[in-house]
Amino acid sequence: MLAALSQTIRQARRTQGLTQQQLADLCGLDRTTIGALERNDYSDLGIRKVEMVLNVLGKELCCRDKSLPTLDELRGVYGGY
């Protein structure tokens, strides 16, 4: 799930024609924070920073009821088996 979030952030930034530095400036964050988000490195990032970046990109974080995983999701988790 976090990998998909990272990909969404990277793709939305690029679609809007922003560099990592420009997005960081708009969010009031450091460029390395944006880089960490795009690399799926959430080890030292809080949810508020993630929400701020998503908000600037016109996205939102949401929760939904958990359902059974799809076959594609299982393939991703288990390395394509």
C-alpha positions in Angstrom: 0.0 0.0 0.0 2.7 2.5 0.9 4.5 1.7 -2.4 1.4 2.7 -4.3 1.2 5.9 -2.2 4.8 6.7 -3.1 4.1 6.1 -6.8 0.9 8.3 -6.6 2.9 11.1 -5.1 5.7 10.8 -7.7 3.3 10.6 -10.6 1.1 13.5 -9.4 4.2 15.7 -9.0 5.5 14.9 -12.4 2.0 15.3 -14.0 1.8 18.8 -12.5 5.3 19.6 -13.9 6.9 20.1 -10.4 10.4 19.3 -9.3 10.9 17.7 -5.9 12.2 21.1 -4.7 9.2 23.0 -6.0 6.8 20.6 -4.3 8.9 20.8 -1.1 8.7 24.6 -1.2 4.9 24.5 -1.7 4.6 22.2 1.3 7.1 23.9 3.5 9.2 20.8 3.7 12.7 19.8 2.7 13.4 18.3 -0.7 14.8 15.2 1.0 11.4 14.6 2.6 9.8 14.6 -0.8 12.5 12.2 -2.1 11.9 9.9 0.9 8.2 9.8 0.2 8.8 9.0 -3.4 11.2 6.2 -2.4 8.7 4.6 -0.1 10.8 5.5 2.9 8.3 6.4 5.6 10.5 5.4 8.5 10.8 9.0 9.8 7.8 10.7 8.4 4.5 11.5 10.1 1.1 11.3 8.6 0.6 15.0 8.7 3.5 15.5 6.3 2.1 12.9 4.0 -1.3 14.5 4.1 0.2 18.0 3.4 2.0 16.7 0.3 -1.2 15.0 -0.9 -3.2 18.1 -0.3 -0.9 20.3 -2.3 -1.1 17.7 -5.2 -4.9 17.7 -5.0 -5.1 14.3 -3.5 -6.4 13.0 -0.2 -5.7 10.1 2.0 -8.7 7.9 2.9 -9.5 4.7 4.7 -11.8 2.0 3.5 -13.1 -1.3 4.8 -10.7 -4.1 4.3 -11.6 -6.7 1.8 -10.0 -9.9 0.6 -6.9 -9.2 -1.5 -7.1 -9.4 -5.3 -5.0 -11.9 -7.2 -2.8 -9.1 -8.4 -2.3 -7.8 -4.8 -1.3 -11.3 -3.7 1.2 -11.6 -6.6 2.8 -8.3 -5.5 3.1 -9.5 -1.9 4.5 -12.9 -2.7 6.9 -11.8 -5.4 4.8 -12.8 -8.4 3.9 -16.4 -7.4 
